[in-house]
């Protein structure tokens, strides 16, 4: 199937951000994209999941009527088995229309595992009068994964796309049964072949070498895999899963950056990673233990590095849209009650984070220059790191990382709430700016600090930004949540939500978290 430049393409990857799992967010993004692309000015995008579900077919039909000639609407949603709905359990396809306009195509991916301990995962693609596929990047621990050769069958065989088709894969028997009921066709995607694994390893090593050449003067050791070690990795049954292979190569590479007494030989690492019960999360857990021991017993190790790794990873875990290096430094200082954490220790953590996180840039507050940003941090007496300022914000690139971090360093819901409270205290220091609005309200709400949240909303300087087109919708949503909270607690509810006339004017307040 070939896309024309005028065709409509929508892509959503469940798990790429904290809110990406919410069905309401997926449908809201999709309907907003349809409205903007096809100029559906008369249609309003609903705000509740229920109305978004009912409005999806209406949007698709309206956009289909405005499509030109053979223009196609292609909608790609990865890992639908991980979508979370307010009205139904995981695995429900209640939001997906049973009939689609003739020029609409859905490509929906998911994965299914067999019994615990099974190595093979069924991969399918399905649709209403079409086929379905799976994505190799979002596998569960014991899953195998898709071969690119199979996925190409879709593109090379246009007949598989009948009118009104959906393409889909499942991870849940409920999804599978529903797709069977809709008489969808299925395509199984095989695990990675040894040839593909060998190519991935070769390319990974080549990429690491090129990165080292670009970083002239780097003191890190060269990451090398001997032919016998590469053959062992290729021959391991577990590496047929792309997620497992990715985690294994990542752990071996990070291990090469650790001091000699914390970095066992590659063969010993392979024995540990490929042993009984091997799975991606176990690799991550073992790696974090090695890095933690390396940092806390380093030459500059002292009370200033005790628990350092946990503070950094817990902050990234609790963040809304990721954190910059500067913000990580400030949060660590606040959490540990110190100023100026050892540079070498943080550098080791940033090496670890490079493979664990994806980088988000271009956020609203990143339009400020370096000088403006440093002035902002200076006003709030936030510690500046010795590294150069950048616009990059780190967020975990896979839910496997987030899961291990929670189990090892957060552990309880109470600890998670305390982390949100700490981060609220940090962002409270910022003067009124879009970054403060994005983060402070989020952490106050997550921590259940409703009185503090109300103060943040009605503060005069904050309100000037809240009542702008970019932030107004979120402001109204937060204000409505406060009103609902007040109503459910059997207190007299004031009319706060709705129009400007119904809202109390903000008053100047000074507050601390």
C-alpha atoms as one frame of an Amber mdcrd trajectory, in Angstrom:
protein
   0.000   0.000   0.000   1.435   3.349  -1.046   0.560   6.591   0.688   0.023
   9.741  -1.355   1.153  13.050   0.080  -2.475  14.213   0.325  -3.584  11.140
   2.268  -4.383  11.479   5.962  -2.022   9.654   8.327  -2.556   9.445  12.093
  -0.127   7.611  14.393  -0.375   6.900  18.112   2.035   4.764  20.150   0.552
   3.557  23.412   3.171   3.716  26.142   5.212   6.556  24.618   4.038   8.944
  27.346   2.155   8.858  30.633  -1.161   9.852  29.050  -0.779   7.766  25.895
  -2.546   4.793  27.548  -5.820   6.671  27.960  -8.440   5.856  25.348  -9.948
   9.330  25.756  -6.609  10.921  24.835  -6.207   8.711  21.756  -9.696   9.479
  20.467  -9.326  13.161  21.308  -6.070  13.375  19.337  -7.589  11.495  16.405
 -10.759  13.573  16.186  -8.802  16.809  16.565  -6.458  15.730  13.743  -9.416
  14.864  11.510 -11.048  18.207  12.240  -7.912  20.171  11.385  -6.909  18.164
   8.295 -10.348  18.139   6.686 -11.441  21.592   7.960 -14.463  20.286   9.869
 -15.001  23.680  11.495 -18.634  23.066  12.374 -17.798  20.009  14.501 -16.667
  20.197  18.113 -14.332  17.668  19.683 -16.018  16.184  22.796 -14.237  16.183
  26.149 -15.491  12.943  27.717 -14.543   9.422  26.671 -18.159   8.388  26.219
 -18.908  11.237  23.804 -15.590  10.745  22.006 -16.462   7.095  21.387 -19.869
   7.952  20.011 -18.411  10.764  17.904 -15.627   8.742  16.241 -17.749   7.282
  13.436 -19.384  10.663  12.863 -15.939  12.244  12.410 -14.769   9.471  10.093
 -17.869   9.788   7.914 -17.620  13.593   7.754 -13.926  13.425   6.839 -14.606
  10.692   4.265 -17.102  12.937   2.477 -14.514  15.727   2.269 -11.730  13.438
   1.049 -10.659  14.048  -2.533 -10.936  11.235  -5.075  -8.815   8.279  -3.991
  -7.551  10.029  -0.844  -7.048   7.486   1.963  -7.308   7.952   5.720  -4.776
   5.693   7.463  -5.002   5.431  11.253  -2.170   3.606  13.036  -2.455   2.781
  16.752   0.258   0.655  18.336  -0.406  -1.689  21.303  -4.166  -1.375  21.595
  -4.112  -4.153  24.200  -2.561  -1.585  26.589  -5.263   1.045  26.121  -7.113
   1.973  29.320 -10.786   2.838  29.102 -12.900   4.511  31.760 -15.945   2.470
  30.810 -14.550  -0.967  30.047 -11.738  -3.368  30.904  -8.558  -3.922  28.902
  -9.112  -5.794  25.682 -12.454  -4.259  24.828 -12.975  -2.891  21.327 -16.209
  -1.107  22.177 -14.736   2.140  20.807 -13.972   0.731  17.351 -16.775   1.066
  14.768 -17.907  -2.213  13.229 -18.339  -0.556   9.839 -16.073   2.062   8.298
 -16.224   4.389   5.287 -14.679   2.860   2.167 -11.543   5.056   2.248 -10.696
   4.513   5.926  -7.995   2.072   7.032  -7.087   1.194  10.625  -3.758  -0.456
  11.451  -3.929  -1.552  15.079  -1.191  -3.553  16.732  -1.155  -5.711  19.832
   0.547  -8.829  21.114  -0.578 -12.005  22.844   1.449 -14.246  25.081   0.796
 -17.879  25.709   0.932 -19.431  29.187   3.507 -18.039  31.603   6.934 -19.218
  30.577   5.976 -19.752  26.946   8.401 -18.239  24.487   6.131 -17.814  21.533
   3.674 -15.028  21.072   0.872 -15.133  18.527   0.919 -12.103  16.272  -2.082
 -11.280  14.141  -3.509  -8.577  11.990  -7.153  -8.132  11.566  -9.801  -5.870
  10.228 -13.302  -5.611   9.078 -12.815  -7.333   5.722  -9.047  -6.989   6.110
  -5.967  -8.162   8.028  -4.170  -7.310  11.226  -0.560  -6.919  12.465   1.571
  -6.632  15.583   4.395  -4.411  16.734   7.661  -5.914  17.943   8.627  -3.031
  20.167   5.906  -3.452  22.761   6.295  -7.048  23.837   5.644  -8.515  27.218
   8.486 -10.202  29.059   7.986 -13.681  27.689   6.913 -12.716  24.195   8.520
 -13.347  20.874   8.232 -10.807  18.186   7.530  -9.864  14.673   9.681 -10.502
  11.648   9.881  -7.585   9.228   9.534 -10.065   6.369   5.991 -10.891   7.443
   4.992  -7.292   7.992   6.019  -6.472   4.424   3.358  -8.815   3.127   0.805
  -6.156   3.869   2.488  -3.494   1.810   3.247  -5.876  -1.066  -0.242  -7.257
  -1.301  -2.824  -4.513  -1.814  -5.578  -7.108  -2.049  -5.349  -7.583   1.695
  -6.828  -4.096   2.090 -10.475  -4.377   1.248 -12.851  -1.483   1.563 -13.496
  -0.302   5.078 -10.578  -2.315   6.412  -8.891  -2.478   9.784  -5.463  -3.867
  10.504  -4.950  -5.223  13.980  -3.026  -7.471  16.390  -3.988  -8.685  19.853
  -2.542  -9.484  23.254  -5.747 -10.523  24.891  -8.163 -13.355  24.168 -10.998
 -10.900  24.435  -9.580  -8.863  21.574  -9.017 -12.026  19.559 -12.576 -13.252
  20.075 -14.015  -9.884  19.108 -11.941  -9.778  15.934 -13.080 -13.288  15.068
 -16.674 -12.225  15.612 -16.105  -9.387  13.153 -14.727 -11.961  10.668 -11.305
 -10.367  10.478  -8.348 -12.046   8.816  -5.186 -12.772  10.794  -1.514 -12.840
   9.967   1.009 -14.356  12.369   4.364 -12.567  12.619   7.269 -14.850  13.420
  10.005 -14.264  16.040  13.277 -12.648  14.985  15.366 -15.020  12.910  19.062
 -15.596  13.717  19.989 -13.658  10.580  18.017 -10.620  11.697  19.480 -10.806
  15.211  23.004 -10.886  13.780  22.291  -7.793  11.681  20.865  -5.961  14.715
  23.966  -6.717  16.793  26.315  -5.626  13.987  24.416  -2.388  13.492  24.315
  -1.731  17.232  28.090  -2.111  17.542  28.641   0.091  14.498  26.392   2.774
  15.961  28.243   2.733  19.286  31.589   3.072  17.509  30.378   6.039  15.442
  29.039   7.728  18.582  32.386   7.308  20.274  34.192   8.834  17.304  31.902
  11.869  17.459  32.681  12.330  21.170  36.383  12.949  20.850  38.229  12.888
  24.129  35.703  10.554  25.752  37.198   8.485  28.575  34.700   5.622  28.332
  35.954   2.198  27.326  35.226   0.735  23.914  32.295  -1.693  23.909  33.376
  -4.860  22.091  31.685  -8.208  21.558  33.858 -11.072  20.378  32.571 -13.359
  17.646  31.922 -16.177  20.121  29.902 -13.811  22.331  27.894 -12.538  19.366
  27.204 -16.134  18.330  26.017 -16.948  21.829  23.594 -14.015  21.798  22.302
 -14.893  18.340  21.787 -18.518  19.362  19.915 -17.774  22.575  16.204 -18.508
  22.349  15.353 -15.411  24.420  16.856 -13.010  21.867  14.121 -13.881  19.360
  12.172 -11.229  21.283  13.285  -7.739  20.129  12.664  -6.234  23.570  14.909
  -8.839  25.214  17.649  -8.307  22.625  17.397  -4.554  23.019  17.688  -4.744
  26.822  20.577  -7.211  26.635  22.691  -5.080  24.295  21.866  -1.963  26.288
  22.912  -3.591  29.578  26.187  -4.874  28.109  26.988  -1.430  26.715  26.272
   0.379  30.001  28.269  -2.251  31.859  31.301  -1.349  29.742  31.198   2.199
  31.157  31.411   1.071  34.793  34.698   0.838  36.724  36.491  -2.496  36.337
  35.622  -3.763  39.825  31.902  -3.251  39.084  31.976  -4.582  35.538  32.379
  -8.374  35.313  33.568  -9.886  32.009  31.015 -10.043  29.207  30.782 -13.840
  29.470  29.819 -13.582  33.143  27.215 -10.959  32.323  25.757 -13.208  29.632
  25.585 -16.064  32.139  23.539 -13.842  34.441  21.294 -12.299  31.784  20.617
 -15.532  29.871  20.129 -17.705  32.936  16.945 -19.327  34.225  13.992 -16.975
  34.350  15.595 -14.569  31.886  13.343 -11.697  30.861  13.772  -8.002  29.934
  12.765  -6.639  33.339  15.237  -8.923  35.095  18.050  -7.557  32.902  17.072
  -3.986  33.806  16.896  -4.821  37.521  20.351  -6.427  37.507  21.822  -3.504
  35.584  20.398  -0.937  38.006  21.890  -2.823  40.937  25.323  -2.744  39.292
  25.101   0.992  38.528  23.836   1.740  42.031  26.767  -0.124  43.614  29.206
   1.634  41.288  27.938   5.109  42.217  27.681   4.574  45.955  31.176   3.058
  46.262  32.983   5.342  43.808  36.024   7.397  44.790  33.882  10.464  45.393
  31.200   8.324  47.026  29.939   9.668  50.340  26.659  10.501  51.998  26.051
  12.712  48.957  25.740   9.680  46.657  23.775   7.369  48.968  20.408   6.832
  47.296  21.332   9.157  44.419  20.279   6.787  41.637  16.923   6.139  43.283
  16.174   9.869  43.595  16.932  10.472  39.902  14.937   7.513  38.572  11.978
   8.167  40.892  11.849  11.758  39.616  11.788  10.639  35.977   9.127   8.051
  36.866   6.853  10.690  38.429   7.410  13.389  35.796   4.655  14.523  33.510
   6.517  14.994  30.230  10.075  14.184  31.220  12.757  16.245  32.969  15.787
  18.160  31.755  19.273  17.577  33.144  19.053  20.895  34.999  15.777  19.887
  36.619  17.180  16.513  37.650  20.058  18.280  39.383  17.683  20.602  41.207
  15.359  17.792  42.294  18.267  15.691  43.580  19.578  18.653  45.601  16.121
  19.168  47.088  15.579  15.467  47.842  19.005  14.951  49.429  19.261  18.319
  51.163  22.603  19.048  49.532  24.010  21.390  46.919  26.266  20.219  44.159
  26.041  16.444  43.781  29.269  14.838  42.556  29.649  15.502  38.841  31.114
  12.072  38.026  28.199  10.296  39.729  25.598  12.259  37.783  27.553  11.691
  34.588  27.343   7.929  35.142  23.596   8.230  35.682  23.169  10.233  32.472
  24.956   7.439  30.577  22.408   5.032  32.056  19.485   7.323  31.230  20.539
   7.730  27.615  19.419   4.179  26.858  16.426   4.163  29.204  14.767   7.341
  28.047  13.469   9.009  24.945  14.111  12.703  24.499  11.206  15.112  24.218
  11.931  18.583  22.900  10.014  21.469  21.405   7.676  21.779  24.383   5.928
  25.096  24.904   8.323  26.440  27.513  11.383  25.571  25.393  11.019  28.681
  23.292  13.080  30.626  25.824  16.766  31.126  25.093  19.620  29.744  27.165
  20.093  33.158  28.811  16.392  33.417  29.697  16.356  29.878  31.084  19.454
  30.420  33.232  18.004  33.700  34.490  14.824  31.832  35.421  16.751  29.208
  37.375  18.925  31.878  38.986  15.887  33.721  40.323  14.664  30.549  41.974
  18.106  29.670  43.374  17.956  26.331  41.588  21.318  24.585  41.269  22.869
  24.731  37.810  24.651  21.621  36.578  28.090  21.744  34.962  26.567  20.418
  31.753  25.424  22.628  28.906  21.817  23.758  28.849  19.590  21.965  26.331
  15.906  21.642  25.507  15.821  17.903  26.014  13.521  16.294  28.548  13.975
  12.671  29.489  11.069  10.250  29.795  11.219   6.440  29.998  11.147   4.943
  26.514   9.463   1.687  27.536   7.076   0.667  30.270   9.514  -2.112  31.289
  11.889   0.556  32.604   9.120   2.335  34.492   7.921  -0.935  36.023  11.361
  -1.898  37.341  12.022   1.606  38.690   8.736   1.536  40.591   9.435  -1.894
  42.073  13.015  -1.082  43.122  12.957   2.594  44.095   9.336   3.739  44.588
   7.707   0.516  45.853   4.489   1.922  47.366   1.687   4.324  46.513   2.571
   6.368  49.582   6.145   6.814  48.339   4.831   7.826  44.925   2.672  10.511
  46.513   5.664  11.782  48.490   7.623  12.021  45.233   4.861  14.120  43.683
   4.900  16.363  46.757   8.665  16.834  46.411   8.367  17.725  42.740   5.549
  20.150  43.498   7.859  21.903  45.986  10.530  22.108  43.290   8.318  23.574
  40.557   6.716  25.912  43.092  10.030  27.799  43.078   9.620  28.749  39.438
   8.145  32.157  38.674   4.967  32.082  36.595   5.810  30.493  33.255   4.356
  27.750  31.024   6.735  25.150  32.482   5.448  25.864  35.972   1.839  25.523
  34.837   2.540  22.254  33.034   4.232  20.613  36.022   3.066  22.199  39.260
  -0.648  21.585  38.774   0.018  18.015  37.638   2.060  17.107  40.718  -0.300
  18.864  43.134  -3.242  16.942  41.687  -1.326  13.638  41.760  -0.374  14.240
  45.407  -3.944  15.157  46.358  -2.930  18.627  47.593  -6.229  20.183  46.578
  -5.915  23.375  48.595  -2.469  24.055  47.128  -3.821  23.294  43.660  -6.597
  25.833  44.104  -4.055  28.450  45.197  -1.920  27.716  42.131  -4.952  28.169
  39.876  -6.155  31.481  41.312  -2.761  33.139  41.776  -2.844  36.353  39.711
   0.367  35.817  37.758  -0.456  32.171  37.069  -3.996  33.041  36.013  -2.724
  35.353  33.273  -1.176  32.294  31.646  -3.958  29.866  32.568  -6.527  31.999
  30.762  -4.638  31.834  27.455  -5.784  29.630  24.548  -2.980  27.122  25.183
  -3.794  26.485  28.858  -7.462  27.445  29.237  -8.859  23.976  28.566  -6.683
  22.369  31.234  -7.511  25.145  33.682 -11.249  24.504  33.269 -10.696  20.762
  33.682  -8.721  21.257  36.910 -11.255  23.734  38.221 -14.079  21.304  37.466
 -12.247  18.530  39.328 -11.996  20.783  42.386 -15.706  21.525  42.145 -16.562
  17.817  41.860 -14.339  17.045  44.835 -16.133  19.667  46.871 -19.521  18.255
  45.858 -18.650  14.674  46.759 -17.410  15.739  50.189 -20.941  16.983  51.038
 -19.845  20.579  51.360 -21.769  23.466  49.790 -20.639  23.541  46.171 -19.960
  26.954  44.669 -20.643  27.515  41.015 -17.110  27.600  39.691 -17.091  25.770
  36.391 -18.314  27.016  33.062 -18.053  30.598  31.910 -16.000  33.527  33.082
 -19.029  35.055  34.799 -19.510  31.933  36.903 -15.914  31.965  38.146 -14.541
  33.887  41.046 -11.917  36.355  40.041  -8.419  35.269  41.126  -6.913  37.014
  44.096  -3.265  37.642  44.706  -1.852  34.929  46.933   1.514  33.811  48.165
   1.856  30.134  48.792   4.379  27.483  49.544   4.145  23.771  49.060
